[in-house]
Amino acid sequence: MSETINRDQEHLRLLTIFHYIFAGITALFACIPIIHLVIGILFIVSPEIMADKAGDVPPPFFGWMFTIIGGILVVLGWILTVSLFLVGRFLARRRHRLFCLIIAVFNCLSIPFGTVLGVFTIIVLLRPSVRELFPK
């Protein structure tokens, strides 16, 4: 029994570390669409910068499209980053098991690393011995 608890605690500790690492990687990649956001703002504020050799400026629609899509991607990436960080924190404190399971399912959409992390998190959190480590 004690060996099972030690194994479960070690697995939860590793999952905590990997969630923190994956949150950092996600935060880094979530900042990439900021480039699109800046380009979109340039399209809107100063379209003559984007004019071609003939002097034709792009329509304002392009600026708004870049700005809106870039902004949405940045915000979604940051939400995912915060969620991953919270899962790491909750696993370390043995709290909010259901939240951790839900985010683990969403991790499976992030191929390949998120899928591996999500599957292992689901497997560990569904063990009856791990379920006992979390408060009811």
DRENVODREN-168604 format. One record per residue: chain; x, y, z of N, C-alpha, C in turn. Coordinates in Angstrom, 1 decimal, padded with zeros to 4 digits. Layout:
N
unit, n_x, n_y, n_z, ca_x, ca_y, ca_z, c_x, c_y, c_z
A, X, Y, Z, X, Y, Z, X, Y, Z
...
This chain:
136
unit, n_x, n_y, n_z, ca_x, ca_y, ca_z, c_x, c_y, c_z
A, 000.8, -001.2, 000.0, 000.0, 000.0, 000.0, 000.9, 001.2, 000.0
A, 001.9, 001.3, 000.8, 002.8, 002.4, 000.9, 003.5, 002.6, -000.4
A, 003.9, 001.5, -001.0, 004.6, 001.6, -002.3, 003.7, 002.3, -003.4
A, 002.4, 001.9, -003.4, 001.5, 002.5, -004.3, 001.3, 004.0, -004.1
A, 001.2, 004.4, -002.8, 001.1, 005.8, -002.5, 002.4, 006.6, -002.9
A, 003.5, 006.0, -002.7, 004.8, 006.7, -003.1, 004.9, 006.8, -004.6
A, 004.4, 005.7, -005.3, 004.5, 005.8, -006.8, 003.5, 006.8, -007.3
A, 002.3, 006.9, -006.7, 001.3, 007.9, -007.1, 001.8, 009.3, -006.8
A, 002.4, 009.5, -005.7, 002.9, 010.9, -005.4, 004.1, 011.2, -006.3
A, 004.9, 010.3, -006.7, 006.0, 010.6, -007.6, 005.4, 010.9, -009.0
A, 004.4, 010.2, -009.4, 003.8, 010.5, -010.7, 003.1, 011.9, -010.7
A, 002.4, 012.2, -009.6, 001.8, 013.5, -009.5, 002.9, 014.6, -009.5
A, 004.0, 014.4, -008.9, 005.1, 015.3, -008.8, 005.7, 015.6, -010.2
A, 005.9, 014.5, -011.0, 006.4, 014.6, -012.3, 005.3, 015.3, -013.2
A, 004.1, 015.0, -013.1, 003.0, 015.7, -013.9, 003.0, 017.2, -013.6
A, 003.2, 017.5, -012.3, 003.3, 018.9, -011.9, 004.4, 019.6, -012.7
A, 005.6, 019.0, -012.7, 006.7, 019.6, -013.3, 006.5, 019.8, -014.8
A, 006.0, 018.7, -015.4, 005.7, 018.7, -016.9, 004.7, 019.8, -017.3
A, 003.7, 019.9, -016.4, 002.7, 021.0, -016.7, 003.3, 022.4, -016.6
A, 004.1, 022.6, -015.7, 004.8, 023.9, -015.6, 005.7, 024.1, -016.8
A, 006.4, 023.1, -017.3, 007.2, 023.2, -018.5, 006.4, 023.5, -019.7
A, 005.3, 022.7, -019.8, 004.4, 022.9, -021.0, 003.7, 024.2, -021.0
A, 003.4, 024.8, -019.8, 002.9, 026.1, -019.7, 003.9, 027.1, -020.2
A, 005.1, 027.0, -019.8, 006.2, 027.9, -020.3, 006.3, 027.9, -021.8
A, 006.3, 026.7, -022.4, 006.4, 026.5, -023.8, 005.2, 027.1, -024.5
A, 004.0, 026.9, -024.0, 002.8, 027.4, -024.5, 002.8, 028.9, -024.5
A, 003.3, 029.5, -023.4, 003.4, 031.0, -023.2, 004.3, 031.6, -024.3
A, 005.4, 030.9, -024.6, 006.3, 031.3, -025.6, 005.6, 031.3, -027.0
A, 004.9, 030.2, -027.3, 004.3, 030.1, -028.6, 003.0, 031.0, -028.7
A, 002.4, 031.3, -027.6, 001.2, 032.2, -027.6, 001.6, 033.6, -027.9
A, 002.8, 034.0, -027.8, 003.3, 035.3, -028.2, 003.5, 035.5, -029.7
A, 003.6, 034.5, -030.4, 003.9, 034.6, -031.8, 002.9, 035.4, -032.6
A, 001.6, 035.2, -032.3, 000.6, 036.0, -033.0, 000.6, 037.5, -032.7
A, 001.4, 037.9, -031.8, 001.6, 039.3, -031.5, 002.1, 040.0, -032.8
A, 002.9, 039.3, -033.6, 003.4, 039.8, -034.9, 002.2, 040.2, -035.8
A, 001.2, 039.3, -035.9, 000.0, 039.6, -036.7, -000.8, 040.7, -036.1
A, -000.8, 040.8, -034.8, -001.5, 041.9, -034.2, -000.9, 043.2, -034.5
A, 000.4, 043.3, -034.5, 001.1, 044.5, -034.8, 001.0, 044.9, -036.3
A, 001.1, 043.9, -037.2, 000.9, 044.1, -038.6, -000.5, 044.7, -038.9
A, -001.5, 044.1, -038.2, -002.9, 044.5, -038.4, -003.1, 046.0, -037.9
A, -002.5, 046.3, -036.8, -002.6, 047.7, -036.3, -001.9, 048.6, -037.3
A, -000.8, 048.2, -037.9, -000.1, 049.0, -038.9, -001.0, 049.2, -040.1
A, -001.7, 048.2, -040.5, -002.6, 048.3, -041.7, -003.7, 049.3, -041.4
A, -004.2, 049.3, -040.1, -005.3, 050.2, -039.8, -004.8, 051.7, -039.6
A, -003.7, 051.9, -038.8, -003.3, 053.2, -038.5, -002.6, 053.9, -039.6
A, -001.7, 053.2, -040.3, -000.9, 053.8, -041.3, -000.8, 052.9, -042.6
A, -001.9, 052.8, -043.3, -002.0, 051.9, -044.5, -001.0, 052.3, -045.6
A, -000.5, 053.5, -045.7, 000.4, 053.9, -046.7, 001.8, 053.2, -046.6
A, 002.1, 052.7, -045.4, 003.3, 052.0, -045.2, 003.3, 050.6, -045.9
A, 002.1, 050.1, -046.0, 001.9, 048.8, -046.7, 001.6, 048.9, -048.2
A, 001.7, 050.1, -048.8, 001.4, 050.3, -050.2, 002.4, 049.6, -051.1
A, 001.9, 049.1, -052.2, 002.8, 048.5, -053.2, 003.5, 049.5, -054.0
A, 004.2, 049.1, -055.0, 005.0, 050.0, -055.9, 004.1, 051.0, -056.7
A, 002.9, 050.5, -057.0, 002.0, 051.4, -057.7, 001.3, 052.4, -056.8
A, 001.5, 052.3, -055.5, 000.9, 053.2, -054.6, -000.5, 052.8, -054.1
A, -000.9, 051.6, -054.4, -002.2, 051.1, -054.0, -002.1, 050.6, -052.5
A, -003.0, 051.1, -051.7, -003.0, 050.7, -050.3, -004.0, 049.6, -050.1
A, -003.7, 048.7, -049.2, -004.7, 047.6, -049.0, -005.9, 048.1, -048.3
A, -007.0, 047.4, -048.5, -008.3, 047.9, -047.8, -008.2, 047.7, -046.3
A, -008.9, 048.5, -045.6, -008.9, 048.4, -044.1, -009.3, 047.1, -043.5
A, -010.1, 046.3, -044.3, -010.5, 045.0, -043.9, -009.3, 044.1, -043.5
A, -008.2, 044.2, -044.3, -007.1, 043.4, -044.0, -006.5, 043.7, -042.6
A, -006.4, 045.0, -042.3, -005.9, 045.3, -041.0, -006.8, 044.8, -039.9
A, -008.1, 044.9, -040.0, -009.0, 044.5, -039.0, -008.9, 042.9, -038.9
A, -008.8, 042.3, -040.0, -008.7, 040.8, -040.0, -007.5, 040.3, -039.2
A, -006.3, 040.9, -039.5, -005.1, 040.6, -038.9, -005.2, 040.9, -037.4
A, -005.7, 042.1, -037.0, -005.8, 042.5, -035.6, -006.7, 041.5, -034.8
A, -007.9, 041.3, -035.3, -008.9, 040.4, -034.6, -008.4, 039.0, -034.5
A, -007.9, 038.4, -035.6, -007.5, 037.0, -035.5, -006.2, 036.9, -034.6
A, -005.3, 037.8, -034.8, -004.1, 037.8, -033.9, -004.4, 038.0, -032.5
A, -005.3, 038.9, -032.2, -005.7, 039.1, -030.8, -006.4, 037.9, -030.2
A, -007.3, 037.3, -030.9, -008.0, 036.1, -030.4, -007.0, 035.0, -030.1
A, -006.0, 034.8, -031.1, -005.0, 033.7, -030.9, -004.1, 034.0, -029.6
A, -003.7, 035.2, -029.4, -002.9, 035.6, -028.3, -003.7, 035.3, -027.0
A, -005.0, 035.8, -026.9, -005.8, 035.6, -025.7, -006.0, 034.1, -025.4
A, -006.3, 033.3, -026.5, -006.6, 031.9, -026.3, -005.3, 031.2, -025.8
A, -004.2, 031.6, -026.4, -002.9, 031.0, -025.9, -002.6, 031.3, -024.5
A, -002.9, 032.6, -024.1, -002.6, 032.9, -022.7, -003.6, 032.3, -021.7
A, -004.8, 032.1, -022.2, -005.8, 031.3, -021.3, -005.3, 029.9, -021.1
A, -004.8, 029.3, -022.2, -004.3, 027.9, -022.1, -003.1, 027.9, -021.2
A, -002.2, 028.9, -021.3, -001.0, 028.9, -020.5, -001.4, 029.0, -019.0
A, -002.3, 029.9, -018.7, -002.8, 030.0, -017.3, -003.4, 028.7, -016.8
A, -004.2, 028.1, -017.7, -004.9, 026.8, -017.3, -003.8, 025.7, -017.0
A, -002.8, 025.7, -017.8, -001.8, 024.7, -017.6, -001.0, 024.9, -016.3
A, -000.7, 026.2, -016.1, 000.0, 026.6, -014.8, -000.9, 026.2, -013.6
A, -002.2, 026.5, -013.7, -003.1, 026.1, -012.6, -003.2, 024.6, -012.4
A, -003.2, 023.8, -013.5, -003.2, 022.4, -013.3, -001.9, 021.9, -012.6
A, -000.8, 022.5, -012.9, 000.5, 022.2, -012.2, 000.3, 022.5, -010.7
A, -000.2, 023.7, -010.4, -000.4, 024.1, -009.0, -001.4, 023.2, -008.3
A, -002.5, 022.9, -009.0, -003.5, 022.1, -008.3, -003.0, 020.6, -008.1
A, -002.2, 020.1, -009.0, -001.7, 018.7, -008.8, -000.7, 018.7, -007.7
A, 000.1, 019.7, -007.5, 001.0, 019.8, -006.4, 000.3, 019.9, -005.1
A, -000.9, 020.6, -005.1, -001.6, 020.7, -003.8, -002.7, 019.7, -003.6
A, -002.9, 018.8, -004.6, -003.9, 017.8, -004.6, -005.3, 018.4, -004.4
A, -005.6, 019.3, -005.3, -006.9, 020.0, -005.3, -007.5, 020.0, -006.7
A, -008.8, 020.2, -006.8, -009.5, 020.4, -008.1, -009.2, 019.3, -009.1
A, -009.4, 018.1, -008.8, -009.1, 017.0, -009.7, -009.9, 017.0, -011.0
A, -011.2, 017.4, -010.9, -012.0, 017.5, -012.1, -011.5, 018.6, -013.0
A, -011.1, 019.7, -012.5, -010.5, 020.7, -013.4, -009.2, 020.2, -014.1
A, -008.4, 019.5, -013.4, -007.2, 018.9, -013.9, -007.5, 017.9, -015.0
A, -008.6, 017.1, -014.8, -009.0, 016.2, -015.9, -009.5, 016.9, -017.1
A, -010.3, 017.9, -016.9, -010.8, 018.6, -018.1, -009.7, 019.3, -018.9
A, -008.8, 019.9, -018.2, -007.6, 020.5, -019.0, -006.8, 019.4, -019.6
A, -006.7, 018.3, -019.0, -005.9, 017.2, -019.6, -006.5, 016.7, -020.9
A, -007.9, 016.7, -020.9, -008.6, 016.4, -022.2, -008.2, 017.4, -023.3
A, -008.3, 018.7, -022.9, -007.9, 019.8, -023.9, -006.4, 019.7, -024.3
A, -005.6, 019.2, -023.4, -004.2, 019.0, -023.7, -004.0, 018.1, -024.9
A, -004.9, 017.1, -024.9, -004.8, 016.1, -026.0, -004.9, 016.7, -027.4
A, -005.4, 017.9, -027.5, -005.5, 018.5, -028.8, -004.2, 019.1, -029.2
A, -003.2, 019.3, -028.3, -001.9, 019.9, -028.6, -000.9, 018.8, -029.0
A, -000.9, 018.4, -030.3, -000.1, 017.4, -030.7, 001.3, 017.8, -030.8
A, 002.3, 017.1, -030.5, 002.4, 015.8, -029.9, 002.6, 015.9, -028.4
A, 003.2, 016.9, -027.8, 003.6, 017.0, -026.4, 002.3, 017.0, -025.5
A, 001.4, 017.9, -025.9, 000.2, 018.0, -025.1, -000.6, 016.7, -025.1
A, -000.6, 016.0, -026.2, -001.3, 014.7, -026.2, -000.7, 013.7, -025.2
A, 000.6, 013.6, -025.2, 001.3, 012.7, -024.3, 001.0, 013.1, -022.9
A, 001.2, 014.4, -022.6, 000.9, 014.9, -021.2, -000.5, 014.7, -020.8
A, -001.5, 015.0, -021.7, -002.9, 014.8, -021.4, -003.3, 013.4, -021.1
A, -002.8, 012.5, -021.9, -003.1, 011.0, -021.8, -002.5, 010.5, -020.4
A, -001.3, 010.9, -020.1, -000.7, 010.4, -018.9, -001.4, 011.0, -017.7
A, -001.8, 012.3, -017.8, -002.5, 012.9, -016.7, -003.8, 012.2, -016.5
A, -004.5, 011.9, -017.5, -005.8, 011.2, -017.4, -005.6, 009.9, -016.8
A, -004.6, 009.1, -017.2, -004.4, 007.8, -016.7, -004.1, 007.9, -015.2
A, -003.2, 008.8, -014.8, -002.9, 008.9, -013.4, -004.1, 009.4, -012.5
A, -004.8, 010.4, -013.0, -005.9, 010.9, -012.2, -007.1, 010.0, -012.1
A, -007.2, 009.0, -013.0, -008.3, 008.1, -012.9, -008.0, 006.8, -012.0
A, -006.8, 006.7, -011.6, -006.5, 005.6, -010.6, -007.2, 005.8, -009.3
A, -007.8, 004.8, -008.8, -008.5, 004.9, -007.5, -007.6, 005.3, -006.3
A, -006.3, 004.9, -006.4, -005.4, 005.3, -005.3, -005.1, 006.8, -005.4
A, -005.1, 007.3, -006.6, -004.8, 008.8, -006.7, -006.0, 009.6, -006.3
A, -007.2, 009.0, -006.7, -008.4, 009.7, -006.3, -008.5, 009.9, -004.8
A, -008.0, 009.0, -004.1, -008.0, 009.1, -002.6, -007.1, 010.2, -002.1
A, -006.1, 010.6, -002.8, -005.2, 011.6, -002.4, -005.8, 013.0, -002.5
A, -006.9, 013.1, -003.3, -007.6, 014.4, -003.5, -008.8, 014.5, -002.5
A, -009.0, 015.7, -001.9, -010.2, 015.8, -001.0, -011.5, 015.6, -001.8
A, -012.5, 015.2, -001.1, -013.8, 014.9, -001.7, -014.5, 016.2, -002.0
